[in-house]
């Protein structure tokens, strides 16, 4: 480093003090790199520091306006060191694709063209099945005007990754770019495909006329004239072939061939959607764009003729967000007519799929910033289609109709919506009628429940939710069961529709509703769905009962933020000193004196909660893990005393229930808590009994985790490296 640092000082870019600090920083980074088990983060921190150092050097060169001269060692030493760090990192982490990509990006930023090529070649040898590397290498070649090399790279990648939509998209994009570059180059050179043919024919006629006059004057040279005619005809044929080839290229023959190969390799809607978006937005001449889209959609019709998503893509071909005025109206009407006709003509499961994409189309465009009359036209078209279809009507159409009426009845009003569905009472009537037609559809019931919540009385909402839980089957069953437990639950609203302010009452109501739902969920006829829903309800029930106990606690832990049903301490809400904490606790006691329980009663309530969970509701492993986490947070700052003893009783009960379903996780968690609470002997005893209680293999896993817990603090100290900061503080190593 001596030569480069000396040069930096001589140029006045860094002082002697800064150079010493640079050496100290580099020494610290190098020390971190020679650990027994290297870490990628250490290499990245080192490289980031060198990048910041180089950026600062360039800034100072620009500010000092140093005269340009022959390059010296400091001009490239810092960049070279970045490359060396990445090389050392890749020797350790050859399988990290992200590290290779970062190295390529750094080399590209520094203008090392040859190095980028070598890096990508090495990366592709190690990771031939990563499409991103081929795309990166091909884009580098295109940036340096080498389309043939880029084409070869992508073709090689497609031979190994023929099922990659990204690779085919990039290949089509590259060929589009090639055609556009040729068009612009020929335009600059004055080469016109159509004009060239006219010039060739006129030149041919002139030559023939001249040769004809020569035939009249010199009849003796017949053999030479015939030879000249043959040469002229050959040259004309070559010109015509060149003209035809150029015309085919400009008409997108190469791009069409690539699209055809892609459709043959990946006959999936994802490919067609991706290519449609690419061709529609690429800056090509309109004629070429339409030609390519025609070819793509012809392949789509032949490859996926009955797929609902393909029908929607074909119908919305001419629709885009930048359309306005009459063009938007015509395109939207055509797409609506095509999709609605597809729903009418399809039958069985095919109708369900087409109806689903038609409903998505209507809701998508009603959610955009288009004229209200167009939204009303779409909603009315959906309503008329529902009336015209024979039973059974696809539930997707019914649910979409209710959601649209609910969302837009205020903005559209009776002037635009049909008279039968322009008031809250009629929307409720329509939603209730639709649920009789699709009694087992979760989306339809969810749409009706939303309508009930907006327009009906609380008792009607409760009855509707109960009916939904009884009737719904299949997909969306969990959403129906959890509908009434959200933040907008009608149980938390008053008659005016606003949320109640009494959080304690809300918690109590949550517990009551969940205690009603838990036994009811066991009667679900689908075993897999019943198990999943029961677990989710138990997680909610554990969180609700924990919140209820927190409200009874005299400790300042009652000031906890409850986010998403989970209790987490917030630094913004907890007082910062002991006096403030005591004042906060007194405020809690004064606010709810009748709800505050003494410590002994609270401990018994916590223990009773755990025992009830285990005896009545049969929680899963996830539920017990969450309950253990909740109970660990009660008095985490107290390692001894009556509170710690009560925590030990409660957590011991959780452990006994938990280990029956997952002995390894339960034992590791229980032993870890005992160790943190200063009960190391008991923790060792729990781990020692693991082999006897859980078996040989499970006992070995517990011991391995126990060893990791014991080694944790030592390893944690090794990982404490300060992040590299930007600017002068980063370079000099000074504390910010």
Secondary structure in CASP SS format (residue, H / E / C, confidence):
PFRMAT SS
TARGET T0000
AUTHOR 0000-0000-0000
METHOD secondary structure of the structure
MODEL  1
X C 1.00
X H 1.00
X H 1.00
X H 1.00
X H 1.00
X H 1.00
X H 1.00
X H 1.00
X H 1.00
X H 1.00
X C 1.00
X C 1.00
X C 1.00
X C 1.00
X C 1.00
X H 1.00
X H 1.00
X H 1.00
X H 1.00
X H 1.00
X H 1.00
X H 1.00
X H 1.00
X H 1.00
X H 1.00
X H 1.00
X H 1.00
X H 1.00
X H 1.00
X H 1.00
X H 1.00
X H 1.00
X H 1.00
X C 1.00
X C 1.00
X C 1.00
X C 1.00
X C 1.00
X C 1.00
X H 1.00
X H 1.00
X H 1.00
X H 1.00
X H 1.00
X H 1.00
X H 1.00
X H 1.00
X H 1.00
X H 1.00
X H 1.00
X H 1.00
X H 1.00
X H 1.00
X H 1.00
X H 1.00
X H 1.00
X H 1.00
X H 1.00
X H 1.00
X H 1.00
X H 1.00
X H 1.00
X H 1.00
X H 1.00
X C 1.00
X C 1.00
X C 1.00
X C 1.00
X C 1.00
X C 1.00
X C 1.00
X C 1.00
X H 1.00
X H 1.00
X H 1.00
X H 1.00
X H 1.00
X H 1.00
X H 1.00
X H 1.00
X H 1.00
X H 1.00
X H 1.00
X H 1.00
X H 1.00
X H 1.00
X H 1.00
X H 1.00
X H 1.00
X H 1.00
X H 1.00
X H 1.00
X C 1.00
X C 1.00
X C 1.00
X C 1.00
X H 1.00
X H 1.00
X H 1.00
X H 1.00
X H 1.00
X H 1.00
X H 1.00
X H 1.00
X H 1.00
X H 1.00
X H 1.00
X H 1.00
X H 1.00
X C 1.00
X C 1.00
X C 1.00
X H 1.00
X H 1.00
X H 1.00
X H 1.00
X H 1.00
X H 1.00
X H 1.00
X H 1.00
X H 1.00
X H 1.00
X H 1.00
X H 1.00
X H 1.00
X H 1.00
X C 1.00
X C 1.00
X C 1.00
X C 1.00
X H 1.00
X H 1.00
X H 1.00
X H 1.00
X H 1.00
X H 1.00
X H 1.00
X H 1.00
X H 1.00
X H 1.00
X H 1.00
X H 1.00
X H 1.00
X C 1.00
X C 1.00
X C 1.00
X H 1.00
X H 1.00
X H 1.00
X H 1.00
X H 1.00
X H 1.00
X H 1.00
X H 1.00
X H 1.00
X H 1.00
X H 1.00
X H 1.00
X H 1.00
X H 1.00
X C 1.00
X C 1.00
X C 1.00
X C 1.00
X H 1.00
X H 1.00
X H 1.00
X H 1.00
X H 1.00
X H 1.00
X H 1.00
X H 1.00
X H 1.00
X H 1.00
X H 1.00
X H 1.00
X H 1.00
X H 1.00
X H 1.00
X H 1.00
X H 1.00
X H 1.00
X H 1.00
X H 1.00
X H 1.00
X H 1.00
X H 1.00
X H 1.00
X H 1.00
X C 1.00
X C 1.00
X C 1.00
X H 1.00
X H 1.00
X H 1.00
X H 1.00
X H 1.00
X H 1.00
X H 1.00
X H 1.00
X H 1.00
X H 1.00
X H 1.00
X H 1.00
X H 1.00
X H 1.00
X H 1.00
X H 1.00
X H 1.00
X H 1.00
X H 1.00
X H 1.00
X H 1.00
X H 1.00
X H 1.00
X H 1.00
X H 1.00
X C 1.00
X H 1.00
X H 1.00
X H 1.00
X H 1.00
X H 1.00
X H 1.00
X H 1.00
X H 1.00
X H 1.00
X H 1.00
X H 1.00
X H 1.00
X H 1.00
X H 1.00
X H 1.00
X H 1.00
X H 1.00
X H 1.00
X H 1.00
X H 1.00
X H 1.00
X H 1.00
X H 1.00
X H 1.00
X H 1.00
X H 1.00
X H 1.00
X H 1.00
X H 1.00
X H 1.00
X H 1.00
X H 1.00
X C 1.00
X C 1.00
X H 1.00
X H 1.00
X H 1.00
X H 1.00
X H 1.00
X H 1.00
X H 1.00
X H 1.00
X H 1.00
X H 1.00
X H 1.00
X H 1.00
X H 1.00
X C 1.00
X C 1.00
X C 1.00
X H 1.00
X H 1.00
X H 1.00
X H 1.00
X H 1.00
X H 1.00
X H 1.00
X H 1.00
X H 1.00
X H 1.00
X H 1.00
X H 1.00
X H 1.00
X C 1.00
X C 1.00
X C 1.00
X C 1.00
X H 1.00
X H 1.00
X H 1.00
X H 1.00
X H 1.00
X H 1.00
X H 1.00
X H 1.00
X H 1.00
X H 1.00
X H 1.00
X H 1.00
X H 1.00
X H 1.00
X H 1.00
X H 1.00
X H 1.00
X H 1.00
X C 1.00
X C 1.00
X C 1.00
X C 1.00
X H 1.00
X H 1.00
X H 1.00
X H 1.00
X H 1.00
X H 1.00
X H 1.00
X H 1.00
X C 1.00
X C 1.00
X C 1.00
X C 1.00
X C 1.00
X C 1.00
X C 1.00
X C 1.00
X C 1.00
X H 1.00
X H 1.00
X H 1.00
X H 1.00
X H 1.00
X H 1.00
X H 1.00
X H 1.00
X H 1.00
X H 1.00
X H 1.00
X H 1.00
X H 1.00
X H 1.00
X H 1.00
X H 1.00
X H 1.00
X H 1.00
X H 1.00
X H 1.00
X H 1.00
X C 1.00
X C 1.00
X H 1.00
X H 1.00
X H 1.00
X H 1.00
X H 1.00
X H 1.00
X H 1.00
X H 1.00
X H 1.00
X H 1.00
X H 1.00
X H 1.00
X H 1.00
X H 1.00
X H 1.00
X H 1.00
X H 1.00
X H 1.00
X H 1.00
X C 1.00
X C 1.00
X C 1.00
X C 1.00
X C 1.00
X H 1.00
X H 1.00
X H 1.00
X H 1.00
X H 1.00
X H 1.00
X H 1.00
X H 1.00
X H 1.00
X H 1.00
X H 1.00
X H 1.00
X H 1.00
X H 1.00
X H 1.00
X H 1.00
X H 1.00
X C 1.00
X C 1.00
X C 1.00
X C 1.00
X C 1.00
X C 1.00
X H 1.00
X H 1.00
X H 1.00
X H 1.00
X H 1.00
X H 1.00
X H 1.00
X H 1.00
X H 1.00
X H 1.00
X H 1.00
X H 1.00
X H 1.00
X H 1.00
X H 1.00
X H 1.00
X H 1.00
X H 1.00
X C 1.00
X C 1.00
X C 1.00
X C 1.00
X C 1.00
X C 1.00
X H 1.00
X H 1.00
X H 1.00
X C 1.00
X C 1.00
X H 1.00
X H 1.00
X H 1.00
X H 1.00
X H 1.00
X H 1.00
X H 1.00
X H 1.00
X H 1.00
X H 1.00
X H 1.00
X H 1.00
X H 1.00
X H 1.00
X C 1.00
X C 1.00
X C 1.00
X C 1.00
X H 1.00
X H 1.00
X H 1.00
X H 1.00
X H 1.00
X H 1.00
X H 1.00
X H 1.00
X H 1.00
X H 1.00
X H 1.00
X H 1.00
X H 1.00
X H 1.00
X C 1.00
X C 1.00
X H 1.00
X H 1.00
X H 1.00
X H 1.00
X H 1.00
X H 1.00
X H 1.00
X H 1.00
X H 1.00
X H 1.00
X H 1.00
X H 1.00
X H 1.00
X H 1.00
X C 1.00
X C 1.00
X C 1.00
X C 1.00
X C 1.00
X H 1.00
X H 1.00
X H 1.00
X H 1.00
X H 1.00
X H 1.00
X H 1.00
X H 1.00
X H 1.00
X C 1.00
X C 1.00
X C 1.00
X C 1.00
X H 1.00
X H 1.00
X H 1.00
X E 1.00
X C 1.00
X C 1.00
X C 1.00
X C 1.00
X C 1.00
X E 1.00
X C 1.00
X C 1.00
X C 1.00
X H 1.00
X H 1.00
X H 1.00
X H 1.00
X H 1.00
X H 1.00
X H 1.00
X H 1.00
X H 1.00
X H 1.00
X H 1.00
X H 1.00
X H 1.00
X H 1.00
X H 1.00
X H 1.00
X H 1.00
X H 1.00
X H 1.00
X C 1.00
X C 1.00
X C 1.00
X C 1.00
X C 1.00
X H 1.00
X H 1.00
X H 1.00
X H 1.00
X H 1.00
X H 1.00
X H 1.00
X H 1.00
X H 1.00
X H 1.00
X H 1.00
X H 1.00
X H 1.00
X H 1.00
X H 1.00
X H 1.00
X H 1.00
X H 1.00
X H 1.00
X H 1.00
X H 1.00
X H 1.00
X H 1.00
X H 1.00
X H 1.00
X H 1.00
X C 1.00
X C 1.00
X C 1.00
X H 1.00
X H 1.00
X H 1.00
X C 1.00
X C 1.00
X E 1.00
X E 1.00
X E 1.00
X C 1.00
X C 1.00
X E 1.00
X E 1.00
X E 1.00
X C 1.00
X C 1.00
X C 1.00
X C 1.00
X C 1.00
X C 1.00
X C 1.00
X C 1.00
X C 1.00
X H 1.00
X H 1.00
X H 1.00
X H 1.00
X H 1.00
X H 1.00
X H 1.00
X H 1.00
X H 1.00
X H 1.00
X H 1.00
X H 1.00
X H 1.00
X H 1.00
X C 1.00
X C 1.00
X C 1.00
X C 1.00
X C 1.00
X C 1.00
X C 1.00
X H 1.00
X H 1.00
X H 1.00
X H 1.00
X H 1.00
X H 1.00
X H 1.00
X H 1.00
X H 1.00
X H 1.00
X H 1.00
X H 1.00
X H 1.00
X H 1.00
X H 1.00
X H 1.00
X H 1.00
X H 1.00
X H 1.00
X C 1.00
X C 1.00
X C 1.00
X H 1.00
X H 1.00
X H 1.00
X H 1.00
X H 1.00
X H 1.00
X H 1.00
X H 1.00
X H 1.00
X H 1.00
X H 1.00
X H 1.00
X C 1.00
X C 1.00
X C 1.00
X C 1.00
X C 1.00
X C 1.00
X C 1.00
X C 1.00
X C 1.00
X H 1.00
X H 1.00
X H 1.00
X H 1.00
X H 1.00
X H 1.00
X H 1.00
X H 1.00
X H 1.00
X H 1.00
X H 1.00
X H 1.00
X H 1.00
X H 1.00
X H 1.00
X H 1.00
X H 1.00
X C 1.00
X C 1.00
X C 1.00
X C 1.00
X H 1.00
X H 1.00
X H 1.00
X H 1.00
X H 1.00
X H 1.00
X H 1.00
X H 1.00
X H 1.00
X H 1.00
X H 1.00
X H 1.00
X H 1.00
X H 1.00
X C 1.00
X C 1.00
X C 1.00
X H 1.00
X H 1.00
X H 1.00
X H 1.00
X H 1.00
X H 1.00
X H 1.00
X H 1.00
X H 1.00
X C 1.00
X H 1.00
X H 1.00
X H 1.00
X H 1.00
X H 1.00
X C 1.00
X H 1.00
X H 1.00
X H 1.00
X H 1.00
X H 1.00
X H 1.00
X H 1.00
X H 1.00
X H 1.00
X H 1.00
X H 1.00
X H 1.00
X H 1.00
X H 1.00
X H 1.00
X H 1.00
X H 1.00
X H 1.00
X H 1.00
X H 1.00
X H 1.00
X H 1.00
X H 1.00
X C 1.00
X C 1.00
X C 1.00
X C 1.00
X C 1.00
X C 1.00
X C 1.00
X C 1.00
X H 1.00
X H 1.00
X H 1.00
X H 1.00
X H 1.00
X H 1.00
X C 1.00
X C 1.00
X C 1.00
X C 1.00
END
